[in-house]
Amino acid sequence: MAISAPKKLKVVVIGAGLAGLTTAYRLHQSGMDVHVYEARPRVGGRIFTAILEGNAIDLGGHNISDGGTAKNIYRLVDELHLTLQKNTINFQYDYFTGETLIPDHLLHTGIFDPETLQVQLAEIAKQSRNMREVLNTFLKDDDFFYKALSVRLAAYEGGSIDHLSSSYAKTLYYMLLKGLPHAHQHPGETQPTIDLMSIQGGNALLPEALAQTLSEKVHLNMPLALVTRGSNGSYTLTFKNGQCVQTDILVLAMPCSVYCDITFESEILPKTTLDAIKSIPYGTNAKLLVPFPQPPLTTKRCLINDRVVSFFNAKRDILTLYYTGEASRFSSDTILETYQQERPMLEAAFGGSIPPLSTPMVAQDRSFVAYEGPVGHSWSNDPYAKGSYPYIAPGRETLLGSMQKEGAEIVKTLFAPINHTLYFAGEHTSIVLEAPGTMEAACESGERTARMIQQASFKTRLD
């Protein structure tokens, strides 16, 4: 009697962001039957490149070196024959009070001893519930330095100081020492700088290149509505257009913030797990990019007010207004009003160098669209992201920090595979804890998820 060949397992990945595409790319390389379904009309998720006045500039994830060594992204960039570009920018900033600009060195004239500060902040963090309480031990809340630190924390970590766990005292430590966790002083320099590493031509080239290797196996405009499971163990996915797809292995690679839009049959995800995933808060951030006809004569690069951190690109002809909090929730109806509120700050800093007032456009949800004037994207209002990146809320420090062993891999306990058929990918699942919310974290999670599926598939064939 002939022995039939083992069934080739089908894998479906939900989400064509960097994590989902990396997972699918590696599984496709190993010969597995893998398909990717994406709600948007484009791949890339929160990696989103626009063309502004002929420049490729990112409305989403920008700095690859935010992910520390970023070894996983560098490997992919090399494999896909993309080119990296590095720029170093000065991160000295001026704070706009609403009337005047105050240089950062005048906001706070005190000098912190690094070792003493580290010990103090560690102790204060233990006794504090959130970052407001941590800040309150150093400064008064009507102090302009306090306000500048508050908006910088909100911009870098995603949430307001009331909503950020005191564990972010480490970020504050670097800010008080005139830097950021992944900013550093170059030898011989006394000014804070940040190394910006990105893909030449725009970061969206990376997910585009990954998608091209999968060809017709990437399906766009397919928001997921329902997940059920049959008696044979396979999953049935029902999309909002009514189409149904079956799969043996399911990878959920979308942000935690959109789980509330999908119905999961009760036995697929334990209620406690689903509730915990849905409870993870996402940052309220947005970008509005303003092209300048020519670089301003002043050397000022970074401006901050009580809701925006702004900075120039390397050529100093495009200014990014990086919004925090409620100001990030602009729409096509409100984007002009939002932008107008920043004009006094720009006039105070750049005078006649600022471009004439024009109505900004809300970016189309397609990469590499060319724009001629200001353009923005609100991640808070994005229906398929509902925020920028996750952050740790007060009292929830273990939710994204608890780890466990899964075969040969380490995983976050909350996102451990279920029955070797349901997997989670995304920057929120990454075990690179020193680089949360980054492109490298997304890439690492995709690589690791693919390895786990390959190992489980190999074991199934042996059994």
C-alpha positions in Angstrom: 0.0 0.0 0.0 1.4 3.4 -1.0 2.1 5.8 1.8 0.7 9.3 1.2 2.9 12.3 1.7 2.3 14.4 4.8 -0.1 17.2 4.3 1.5 20.6 3.6 0.3 22.9 6.3 -1.2 26.2 5.3 -0.2 29.3 7.2 -2.2 32.6 7.2 -0.6 35.8 8.6 -3.0 38.6 9.5 -1.2 41.9 9.0 1.3 43.0 6.4 3.4 45.2 8.6 7.1 44.5 9.1 6.4 41.7 11.7 3.9 39.9 9.6 5.9 40.2 6.3 9.1 39.0 8.0 7.3 36.0 9.4 5.8 35.2 6.0 9.1 35.8 4.1 11.0 33.4 6.3 8.2 30.7 6.0 8.0 31.2 2.3 11.8 30.7 2.0 11.5 27.4 3.9 8.9 26.1 1.4 5.8 26.6 3.5 2.4 27.6 2.0 1.9 31.0 3.5 -0.5 33.8 2.7 -0.7 37.4 4.2 -4.0 39.3 4.6 -3.9 43.0 5.2 -6.7 45.4 6.0 -5.1 48.4 4.3 -4.6 49.1 0.6 -0.9 48.9 1.1 1.8 46.9 2.9 4.0 48.3 5.7 1.5 49.1 8.5 3.1 51.9 10.6 6.0 52.1 8.2 4.7 54.7 5.8 6.8 56.8 3.4 5.6 59.9 1.5 7.4 62.0 -1.2 7.5 65.6 -0.2 9.0 68.1 -2.5 11.0 65.3 -4.1 12.2 63.9 -0.8 11.3 60.5 0.6 10.3 61.1 4.2 8.6 58.9 6.7 5.2 59.5 8.3 5.6 56.5 10.5 8.7 54.6 11.8 11.8 56.5 10.8 14.9 55.7 12.9 16.1 52.2 12.5 18.8 52.8 15.1 16.1 53.3 17.7 16.2 49.5 17.9 19.8 49.4 19.3 22.0 47.1 17.2 19.0 46.4 14.9 20.7 43.2 13.7 17.5 41.7 12.3 16.7 44.7 10.1 20.3 45.0 8.9 20.2 41.3 7.8 17.0 41.9 5.9 18.3 45.1 4.3 21.3 43.2 3.1 19.4 40.2 1.8 17.0 42.5 -0.1 19.8 44.7 -1.5 18.5 47.9 0.0 20.8 50.8 1.0 21.0 52.4 4.4 21.7 56.1 5.0 23.0 57.6 8.3 22.6 61.1 9.5 23.6 62.7 12.8 21.5 65.6 14.0 22.0 68.0 16.9 19.2 67.5 19.5 19.6 70.9 21.3 16.1 72.4 21.5 14.3 75.6 22.3 11.1 75.5 24.4 8.3 77.9 23.2 6.3 79.3 26.1 3.6 80.7 23.9 5.4 84.0 23.8 9.2 83.4 23.8 11.7 80.7 23.0 14.0 79.4 25.8 17.1 77.5 24.9 17.3 74.1 26.6 20.5 75.1 28.5 18.6 78.0 30.1 15.6 75.9 31.1 17.6 74.1 33.7 21.1 75.2 34.7 21.7 72.5 37.3 24.2 69.7 36.7 23.4 66.1 37.5 26.0 63.6 38.6 25.1 60.5 36.4 25.7 57.9 39.2 23.9 59.8 41.9 21.0 60.5 39.5 20.7 56.9 38.5 20.4 55.8 42.2 18.0 58.6 43.0 15.7 57.9 40.1 15.6 54.1 40.8 14.5 54.8 44.3 12.0 57.4 43.3 10.5 55.1 40.6 9.9 52.4 43.3 7.9 54.9 45.3 6.0 56.5 42.4 3.0 55.3 40.5 3.5 57.2 37.3 5.9 59.6 35.6 4.1 62.7 36.9 4.9 61.6 40.4 8.6 61.0 39.4 8.8 64.5 37.8 7.1 66.1 40.8 10.1 65.1 43.0 12.4 67.2 40.9 10.4 70.2 39.6 7.2 72.2 40.0 4.6 71.5 37.4 4.5 75.1 36.3 8.2 75.1 35.5 9.0 75.3 31.8 11.6 72.6 32.2 9.0 70.3 33.7 6.7 71.0 30.7 9.5 70.4 28.2 10.3 67.0 29.8 6.6 66.1 29.9 6.1 66.5 26.2 9.4 64.8 25.4 8.4 61.8 27.4 5.0 61.7 25.7 6.6 62.0 22.3 9.3 59.3 22.9 7.2 56.8 24.9 3.7 57.5 23.5 1.6 58.3 26.6 1.2 61.3 28.8 3.1 61.4 32.1 -0.1 60.5 34.0 -0.4 57.4 31.9 3.2 56.3 31.8 4.5 53.8 34.4 7.3 55.0 36.7 9.5 52.4 35.0 10.1 55.1 32.3 12.3 56.8 34.9 15.2 55.4 32.8 14.1 57.5 29.8 14.0 60.5 32.1 17.5 59.7 33.3 18.9 60.1 29.8 16.8 63.2 29.1 18.2 64.9 32.3 21.7 64.1 31.0 20.8 65.9 27.8 20.2 62.9 25.6 17.8 60.0 24.8 18.2 56.3 25.4 19.6 55.8 21.9 21.2 59.2 21.4 24.8 59.6 22.4 27.6 62.0 22.6 30.2 61.7 19.9 33.9 61.8 21.0 35.0 65.4 21.5 31.5 66.8 21.3 29.6 68.4 24.1 26.2 68.8 22.4 23.6 66.0 22.4 23.2 64.3 19.1 21.1 61.5 17.7 22.2 59.0 15.0 19.3 58.6 12.5 19.6 55.4 10.4 17.0 54.9 7.6 16.6 53.2 4.2 17.7 55.3 1.3 14.5 56.1 -0.7 12.2 55.6 2.3 11.7 52.9 5.0 8.6 51.6 3.1 11.0 50.1 0.6 11.6 47.3 3.2 8.0 46.0 3.5 7.5 46.6 -0.2 10.6 44.4 -1.0 9.4 41.7 1.4 5.9 41.7 -0.2 7.4 41.4 -3.7 9.1 38.1 -2.7 5.6 36.7 -1.7 3.9 38.0 -4.9 0.3 37.0 -5.2 0.3 35.6 -1.7 -0.2 39.1 -0.2 -3.9 40.1 -0.2 -4.8 43.8 0.4 -8.0 45.5 1.5 -8.9 42.5 3.6 -9.9 43.5 7.2 -10.6 40.5 9.4 -14.0 40.3 11.1 -14.3 36.8 12.6 -12.2 33.8 13.6 -13.7 30.4 14.3 -12.3 26.9 14.6 -13.6 23.7 13.1 -13.7 20.2 14.6 -10.6 19.3 12.5 -8.6 22.0 14.2 -8.4 24.3 11.3 -9.3 28.0 11.5 -11.9 29.7 9.4 -11.3 33.4 8.9 -14.2 35.6 7.8 -13.3 39.0 6.3 -15.5 42.0 6.3 -16.1 41.6 2.5 -17.7 38.2 3.3 -14.8 36.1 2.0 -13.9 33.0 4.1 -10.4 31.4 4.2 -9.3 28.3 6.0 -5.9 27.7 7.5 -4.0 25.2 9.7 -1.8 27.8 11.3 -2.8 31.4 12.1 -0.4 34.2 12.9 -1.9 37.4 14.4 0.5 40.2 13.4 -1.7 43.2 13.9 -1.5 45.8 16.7 -3.2 45.0 20.0 -5.4 48.1 19.5 -7.4 46.5 16.8 -8.3 43.2 18.5 -11.5 44.9 19.6 -12.6 45.0 16.0 -12.4 41.2 15.5 -14.6 38.5 17.0 -12.8 35.4 18.3 -14.7 32.2 19.0 -14.5 31.6 22.8 -12.3 28.5 22.6 -9.7 30.1 20.3 -8.4 32.7 22.7 -8.8 32.5 26.5 -10.9 35.5 27.7 -8.2 36.5 30.1 -5.6 36.6 27.3 -7.9 38.5 25.0 -8.9 41.0 27.6 -5.2 41.6 28.6 -4.3 42.2 24.9 -7.1 44.6 24.4 -6.1 46.5 27.6 -2.6 47.4 26.3 -2.6 51.2 25.7 -1.2 52.8 22.5 0.5 56.1 22.1 -1.3 59.2 20.9 1.1 60.5 18.3 1.0 62.0 14.8 3.3 63.6 12.3 2.8 66.7 10.2 5.6 67.4 7.7 6.3 71.0 6.7 8.5 71.7 3.6 10.6 74.9 3.7 11.5 76.6 0.4 15.1 76.8 1.7 16.9 75.9 5.0 16.4 78.6 7.6 19.4 80.8 8.3 19.3 80.1 12.0 21.0 76.9 13.2 18.0 76.0 15.4 16.9 72.4 14.7 14.5 71.3 17.4 11.5 73.2 18.9 9.2 72.1 21.7 6.0 73.4 23.1 3.4 71.8 25.4 2.2 69.4 22.8 4.8 69.1 19.9 8.4 68.1 19.5 9.7 69.3 16.1 12.9 68.6 14.3 14.4 69.1 10.8 15.7 66.4 8.4 19.4 66.3 7.6 19.1 68.9 4.8 17.0 71.2 7.0 14.4 71.7 4.4 11.6 69.6 6.0 10.4 70.2 9.5 8.6 67.3 11.3 5.9 68.4 13.8 5.6 65.4 16.1 2.3 65.7 18.0 1.4 64.2 21.3 -1.9 63.8 23.2 -5.2 65.1 21.9 -3.5 67.3 19.4 -2.5 64.2 17.5 -6.1 63.4 16.7 -6.3 65.7 13.7 -8.5 64.9 10.6 -8.9 66.5 7.2 -11.4 68.9 8.8 -9.1 70.0 11.7 -5.5 69.7 10.4 -5.3 73.3 9.3 -6.4 74.5 12.7 -3.9 72.2 14.4 -1.1 73.5 12.2 -2.0 77.1 12.7 -1.5 76.7 16.4 2.2 75.9 15.8 2.7 78.9 13.5 3.6 81.4 16.3 6.4 79.0 17.4 7.7 78.7 13.9 7.6 82.5 13.4 9.5 83.0 16.7 12.2 80.6 15.6 12.5 81.1 11.9 11.0 84.5 11.1 10.6 85.1 7.4 12.1 81.8 6.5 8.9 79.9 7.3 6.7 78.9 4.3 3.5 80.8 3.6 0.5 79.3 5.4 -1.3 76.6 3.3 -3.7 73.9 4.3 -2.0 70.6 5.0 -3.2 67.4 3.4 -4.0 64.3 5.4 -1.9 61.6 3.6 -3.6 59.0 1.4 -3.1 55.5 2.7 -0.6 54.6 0.0 3.1 54.8 0.2 5.3 57.0 -2.0 2.5 59.4 -2.9 4.0 62.8 -3.9 2.9 66.0 -2.1 3.8 69.6 -2.7 2.8 71.2 0.6 2.5 70.2 4.3 1.2 66.7 4.8 0.3 64.7 8.0 -0.9 61.4 9.3 -2.6 60.9 12.7 -1.8 57.4 14.0 -4.4 58.0 16.8 -7.1 58.3 14.1 -5.8 55.5 11.9 -8.5 52.8 11.9 -5.9 50.0 11.5 -3.4 51.2 14.1 -5.5 53.3 16.6 -2.3 54.6 18.0 1.5 54.8 17.5 3.0 52.0 19.6 2.2 50.4 23.0 3.5 51.7 26.3 3.5 50.4 29.9 0.7 51.9 32.0 1.0 52.3 35.8 0.7 49.0 37.6 1.0 47.0 34.3 4.8 46.5 34.4 4.7 42.7 34.2 2.1 42.5 31.4 4.6 43.0 28.7 7.7 42.0 30.7 6.9 38.4 31.8 8.8 35.8 29.8 8.7 32.0 29.4 10.4 29.3 27.3 8.6 27.9 24.3 10.7 25.1 22.8 14.0 26.6 21.8 12.7 30.1 22.0 11.9 32.7 24.6 8.5 34.4 24.3 6.4 36.9 26.2 4.0 35.0 28.4 1.0 37.0 27.2 1.9 36.1 23.6 2.9 32.5 24.0 1.7 30.2 21.1 -1.6 28.4 21.6 -1.8 24.7 20.6 1.1 25.2 18.2 -1.4 26.6 15.7 -2.0 30.1 16.9 1.0 32.5 17.0 1.5 36.2 17.7 3.9 38.6 16.0 4.5 42.3 16.2 6.7 44.8 18.0 4.5 44.3 21.1 5.5 40.6 21.2 9.2 41.2 20.9 11.7 40.1 23.5 14.0 42.9 22.7 12.9 44.8 25.8 15.5 47.6 25.4 13.9 48.6 22.1 10.1 48.5 22.6 7.9 49.9 19.8 10.6 49.9 17.2 11.0 48.5 13.7 13.7 46.2 15.0 11.3 44.8 17.6 8.8 44.1 14.9 11.4 42.4 12.8 12.8 40.3 15.7 9.3 39.1 16.5 8.7 38.0 12.9 12.0 36.1 12.7 11.3 34.3 16.0 7.7 33.5 15.1 8.8 31.9 11.8 11.4 29.8 13.6 8.7 28.5 16.1 6.4 27.6 13.3 9.1 25.8 11.4 10.1 23.9 14.5 6.5 22.9 15.3 5.9 21.9 11.6 9.0 19.8 11.5 8.0 18.0 14.8 4.5 17.4 13.3 6.0 15.7 10.2 8.1 13.5 12.4 5.1 12.5 14.6 
